[in-house]
Amino acid sequence: IKSAGAMIKSAGAMIKSASAMIKSAGAMIKSAGAMIKSVGAMIKSAGAMIKSASAMIKSAGAMIKSAGVMIKSAGVMIKSAGVMIKSAGVMIKSAGVMIKSAGV
């Protein structure tokens, strides 16, 4: 009878430890769920970052293109300025000739 009482006590202790284990397992599952949620949020934010980065790259490409166009137009302006300087030189020469002929 004593040994049976001891067995019942040990069985009760086992049940208590098992219930404690189940509780801790439940807590673990909850924390795992929270971790999964945070990972999902991280993935979403990463996706948003990638989208904004691609938009930035696109705008940078457009900026580079417009800069190229500006450089080309500046080159054309420099060429036309050179032509103007040449024609001005010719005008000065012809004016010099006119002055000389007027002097004569």
Contacts in CASP RR format, 6 or more apart in sequence:
PFRMAT RR
TARGET T0000
AUTHOR 0000-0000-0000
METHOD contacts of the structure
MODEL  1
IKSAGAMIKSAGAMIKSASAMIKSAGAMIKSAGAMIKSVGAMIKSAGAMI
KSASAMIKSAGAMIKSAGVMIKSAGVMIKSAGVMIKSAGVMIKSAGVMIK
SAGV
END
